[in-house]
Amino acid sequence: MIPSVGCYGSWPLRLTLAMQKTSAPAPVDASALLARYQQRAAVVAVIGLGYVGLPLVKAILGAGFKVVGLDVDREKVAALEQGRTYIRHVPAEPFSAAIANGRFRATTDFTALKDADAILICVPTPLTSHREPDLSYVEATTRAVAAQLKAGHLVILESTTYPGTTCGVMKPILEARGMRSGRDFFLAYSPEREDPGNPAFATTAIPKVIGGDGAEALALANALYSAFVPQTVPVSSPDTAEAVKLTENVFRAVNIALVNELKILYEAMGIDVWEVIDAAKTKPFGYMPFYPGPGLGGHCIPIDPFYLTWKAREYELPTRFIELAGETNTQMPRHVVGRLADELNHRTGRGLKGARVLIVGLAYKKNVDDTRESPSFKLMELLEGRGAACDVHDPLVPVVPRTREHASFAGRKSVALDAAAVASYDVVLIATDHDAIDYKALVGAAKLVIDTRNACARAGAVGGNVVKA
Ligand SMILES: NC(=O)c1ccc[n+]([C@@H]2O[C@H](COP(=O)([O-])OP(=O)(O)OC[C@H]3O[C@@H](n4cnc5c(N)ncnc54)[C@H](O)[C@@H]3O)[C@@H](O)[C@H]2O)c1
């Protein structure tokens, strides 16, 4: 395949040669810029200091660069200035130490971009209420960058998005004042692959895919990332790099949907899907384990695939796998609530109306405090819609935060998990398998446990009152 933008096979030697061969003399000396990255003399700005941006800042500081962190959220900036972080698994020490020695500052002032060589953008890419890509954060940030753009700037988008965003949406905004990508400034896309809370894979342990708008952009971005990741993976264009990220997340969404479907089928057959997966994953090739659950959560898997389905419409091509996976995964909270109601009815002769349900876990996955898109909200909505009264326990989320779709749950406090309290509920529904929960004690005290994560079995907490769903 012929790359759509400059991409030179053997890396990095041929790319360096390509930079020297550029025919029209560029006003920007890309070789001098390259040296700044190689010598770690470059200043890096990171815009969007959230779950992705903050660990990224830590990684870049760790490589010896000076970093400016920008966010529109004054509270985040103030917290960093005061030596605190707001993400549980990201410690404050590297930031406060770097502030003290002048290598880091956090600010809401975008004129700080003038001091930077590279600008990395990690702002949200959610869906609109009509479940279409919402690029408003990327566009607003790009306009803010455009207002400060100077010769030699390297602008890299890290937010997850559909192919065509970097070159089709950002580039025209950045070029509107006459500067040209590849000549005056450099533009690239490099998707973030952060797995928040996963101690095995910090930002610095994950290879980085990079697509540049031209050879120089690719070379500069590669020099920057090479300083703090174990491997860079240059691809032929930003479009390709955007597609790589979506492919990774579509792959997960489809495979999770598959095991969710198998769970329902095997449940009817009296077969434990988790036992099946544990045995299947002993095959040393051709199989990769994915696990069923109460539905999808987080900022990525429930959202990203729809960036691709939306873009596919432009090409009048179907994305049936993605749509079907979305439908299957979306149905899971309904399946869990149906199963819970059946068990309650079967065991006590009672319906959901008036039943007291304790939902264990509000975070969308274990050991994080991130509740975005968590299926626990949907479970609560469905249960209360059928007349149940729900409480929540989450060791990492003391108070239910406000969400657009479930604002009425905001402010509810996480209840204590002592034996007397647990025994007072008709059903305990495990939605998140946090390690901090004592599952043996929970099973010992509860009347009925509906376990959507196989958490009890994994903890050796067995009992006739535990039902996997
Ligand atoms: N969270 C993950 O696990 C993960 C993993 C890989 C990729 N991503 C992608 O990374 C991107 C960021 O996700 P996140 O989880 O870090 O989001 P986040 O909400 O945790 O952080 C985004 C930050 O951007 C700030 N922001 C919003 N608009 C801004 C603007 N105009 N200027 C400056 N700052 C602005 C917000 O205040 C917030 O602090 C998304 O595209 C997401 O899909 C997320």
The ligand as a Gaussian input file, in Angstrom:
#p B3LYP/6-31G(d) Opt

LIG

0 1
 N       -9.410000       6.859000      30.407000
 C       -8.881000       5.902000      29.657000
 O       -8.723000       4.764000      30.100000
 C       -8.414000       6.179000      28.235000
 C       -7.540000       5.273000      27.634000
 C       -7.087000       5.510000      26.345000
 C       -7.549000       6.639000      25.671000
 N       -8.425000       7.500000      26.258000
 C       -8.841000       8.675000      25.505000
 O       -8.105000       9.808000      25.977000
 C       -8.904000      10.983000      25.911000
 C       -8.974000      11.620000      27.283000
 O       -9.604000      10.721000      28.178000
 P       -9.468000      10.856000      29.750000
 O       -9.995000       9.584000      30.305000
 O       -8.110000      11.312000      30.145000
 O      -10.508000      12.056000      30.025000
 P      -10.622000      12.927000      31.359000
 O      -12.009000      13.462000      31.362000
 O      -10.129000      12.150000      32.527000
 O       -9.592000      14.108000      31.124000
 C       -9.755000      15.073000      30.153000
 C       -9.282000      16.403000      30.705000
 O       -9.380000      17.367000      29.661000
 C       -9.793000      18.586000      30.234000
 N      -10.329000      19.441000      29.185000
 C      -11.527000      19.385000      28.574000
 N      -11.615000      20.343000      27.632000
 C      -10.447000      20.996000      27.645000
 C       -9.928000      22.073000      26.900000
 N      -10.641000      22.670000      25.950000
 N       -8.694000      22.496000      27.185000
 C       -7.964000      21.897000      28.159000
 N       -8.395000      20.877000      28.883000
 C       -9.620000      20.418000      28.630000
 C      -10.791000      18.184000      31.291000
 O      -10.969000      19.186000      32.254000
 C      -10.123000      16.926000      31.860000
 O       -9.273000      17.227000      32.941000
 C      -10.245000      10.522000      25.352000
 O      -10.233000      10.678000      23.973000
 C      -10.282000       9.046000      25.698000
 O      -11.120000       8.331000      24.817000
 C       -8.850000       7.305000      27.549000

